[in-house]
């Protein structure tokens, strides 16, 4: 989940809070032996390895006894010999409650959310159903199967719309659909990534991401893919160099505060803890729509969480220390 970028407006002089929060941990020995868990078997393996390498280097720079741990190459029970885990295992196995359950059973402190929030957050449909139940605005959607009446989907959601695998991250398997006859292929593309597929109403407008750390919404980032891309897809996130990120995000102060409050409510509704990211859209009428939650965001020097942290006055090494410190009571 390490986004590459070209144009970045990271001037945070307009943000009210620019002082990095102080950590209650000042001695690296307090962490003990730390496993940076990354890699795994999901479709996000390569992205996770990049995040893990960056986090590992950052922690070692600060004197932490941290080591690389890849569940694809090592037995997961070997984690019992560590004092705590920094989890950057993106996707299935690491972001869906499985790793969280193992660590909870082994009584090993871990970064980020627990079993419930991780399982909910990895399931886009159940997350949206929960937000709807809480009265939080999220785009209308429909579940799809091979037997779905495509015309009925279009009648319900309109065009364009977006088709997504329900249990994937990093925009894997997503397709923007502009015409009815594109729906079957979009479904097949998403279904190849998992057994549950959804279609969601397309929101035309500006896209934002809101980083949350320690129950605080950080400065909002506006994402602006190049015009030739359909949306902020896998290509725009990881392969292109012409996606732009803006802090300040271009919202008025009251709009940004409203979006931060909405995102915090969405984060808390899922019972997410520690750190994470909410993605949202603003339509042409100024309304905000929640897209999804990410409970194990990308963590390289060019990812979105470090961008927001930098605007908050925190460099990458300090950010990794701060997140790891959440595991120490």
Order of alpha helices (4+ residues) and beta strands (2+ residues): beta-beta-alpha-beta-beta-alpha-beta-alpha-alpha-beta-alpha-beta-beta-alpha-beta-beta-beta-beta-beta-alpha-beta-beta-alpha-alpha
